[in-house]
Amino acid sequence: MVRAPQELVLATAPYVCVRVMDMSDVDIGAIRFDFDLTMAVLLMHADGTIYHRYGSRPARDALAWMSIPSLVRLLHDTLDDHADHERAAHERAEHEHAGAPPAREPLRARDLPMLQKRRAAGQKIECVHCHTVNDAEHEREVGQRRWRDDDKWVFPDPARIGLELDAERQSLVRAVAADSAAARAGLRAGDRLVRVGAQQPVRTIADVAWALHQAQPGDAALPVAFARDGAVTDAVLELRAGWKQCTPED
């Protein structure tokens, strides 16, 4: 065991921390992240709202986008997002007299057809790993004739749209590739991402990857907002067919 640095211990103090070592009973209909990662951190509300994801990786290095300082910064910043969420939920309840949302049947990882078939065949499955979920979902989609070739491009690296983000301050743009979707949207080095798609605020590289994951693989328009010189600019990422696909050098 490794003793956590004091700054991480202090940053996690306001949170209820849960370490998941087995995906078997995780509701994968609600808890989504890149299942091929070494580690993923989800910061979420008890109502199921996921504020941020942390732990994405480039192809070259599994740990390039993870560090204690960047995680500590995220934990501190998310407290503001939590306060905003609580305030908005309270206001909605007051104005709309909203009750609890309708219950949804959870989709547990162990209920995916591939794992059910293995158990029915007598295979003892001690633990369902994250990467196993990808395999099981792929088999389900193929079996139901819903699999598309583009479905293999999951959680795209922000480089797919021309963005290089800072590994420590992960909403900060370090560089923008020429003639990329990001460049055409007006983004420049030094900008800070505020929104990508439905993800707002943006605080991590994994937030961006999640927003890109939900975008269509073909031609698409994805809203983006960025801060520059104290002002926030709204723009659109014009994505061209094939934008999610990796190139051989990736």
Protein Blocks (a to p, Z undefined) as FASTA:
>chain_A
ZZddfklmmmmmmpccdddfbfklpcfklmgcdfkbfbdcddddfkopafbdchiacfkl
mklmgcfklmmmmmmmmmmmmmmmmmmmmmmmmmnopacddddddddfklpmklmmmmmn
opacfbacfklmmmmmmmmmmmnopacfklmmghiafklnopacdfklmmbcfbdcehif
klmnopaehiacfbgcjbccdfbfklmmmmmmmpcfbdcdddddddeehiacddddddde
hklpccfkZZ
